[in-house]
Amino acid sequence: MPRPMPRPTTAQITYGSVTVVFSTLAMLLLSQTASGVGIAVIALAALGLGLLVAVTVPLPKQPAASAARSVPVASSAEGRVPEQRGAMLAESVREPTR
């Protein structure tokens, strides 16, 4: 089964959108085009540039899921039944000797 495509992060959407808006304005002002074809070409170029920027924004680091999966559940405190967990906590918390 193929892995689903990850959803874009807020940073990717923001950077891509800002890039599209500002690059469109800059190219329209610099080219001074008034034709519909010129505007369409500039809009497509800006969309491509925005997509490129959004894709190259670094993704946040994922927690080490592979390391967590390699630990057997029975050996961790979360995998124990409540009575065993309580006994383990009672053993680990000891009164200081005076």
C-alpha positions in Angstrom: 0.0 0.0 0.0 1.6 3.4 -1.0 2.2 5.9 1.7 -0.2 8.9 1.6 1.3 12.2 0.6 2.1 14.4 3.6 -0.1 17.5 4.1 1.6 20.8 3.4 2.7 22.7 6.6 1.6 26.2 7.4 5.1 27.5 6.6 5.0 25.8 3.1 1.6 27.4 2.3 2.6 30.8 3.6 6.0 31.0 1.8 4.5 29.7 -1.4 1.6 32.1 -1.3 3.8 35.1 -0.5 6.2 34.1 -3.3 3.4 34.0 -5.8 2.0 37.4 -4.9 5.3 39.2 -4.7 6.8 37.6 -7.8 3.7 38.3 -9.8 3.7 42.0 -8.8 7.4 42.3 -9.4 7.3 40.7 -12.9 4.2 42.7 -13.9 5.8 46.0 -12.8 9.2 45.2 -14.5 7.7 43.9 -17.7 5.0 46.6 -18.0 2.9 44.2 -20.1 -0.7 44.9 -20.9 -1.6 41.9 -23.1 -3.6 39.0 -21.7 -1.0 36.5 -22.9 1.8 38.3 -21.2 -0.1 38.4 -17.9 -1.0 34.7 -18.2 2.6 33.8 -18.8 3.7 35.9 -15.8 1.0 34.3 -13.6 2.0 30.8 -14.6 5.7 31.6 -13.9 4.8 33.0 -10.5 2.7 29.9 -9.7 5.6 27.7 -10.7 8.1 29.7 -8.6 5.7 29.6 -5.6 5.4 25.8 -5.9 9.1 25.5 -6.1 9.5 27.6 -2.9 6.8 25.7 -1.1 8.4 22.3 -1.9 11.9 23.4 -0.8 10.8 24.7 2.6 12.4 22.2 5.1 9.8 20.0 6.8 9.8 19.7 10.6 11.8 16.8 12.0 9.7 13.8 12.7 10.1 12.0 16.1 12.1 8.8 15.9 9.2 6.5 15.3 11.5 3.7 14.2 13.3 3.7 17.6 10.0 3.8 19.5 8.7 0.8 17.4 11.8 -1.3 18.1 11.2 -1.2 21.9 8.9 -4.1 22.9 5.7 -2.9 24.6 6.0 -5.5 27.4 9.3 -4.0 28.6 8.0 -0.4 28.9 6.1 0.9 31.9 3.2 2.0 29.7 2.6 -1.6 28.4 2.1 -3.0 31.9 -1.2 -3.6 33.6 -2.1 -1.0 36.3 -1.2 -3.2 39.2 2.3 -3.9 37.9 2.8 -0.2 37.0 1.8 0.8 40.6 4.1 -1.8 42.1 7.0 -0.6 39.9 6.4 3.0 40.8 6.3 2.1 44.5 9.6 0.4 44.2 11.2 3.3 42.3 10.0 5.9 44.8 11.8 5.3 48.1 11.9 7.4 51.2 15.3 8.9 51.9 16.9 7.5 55.0 17.5 9.9 57.9 
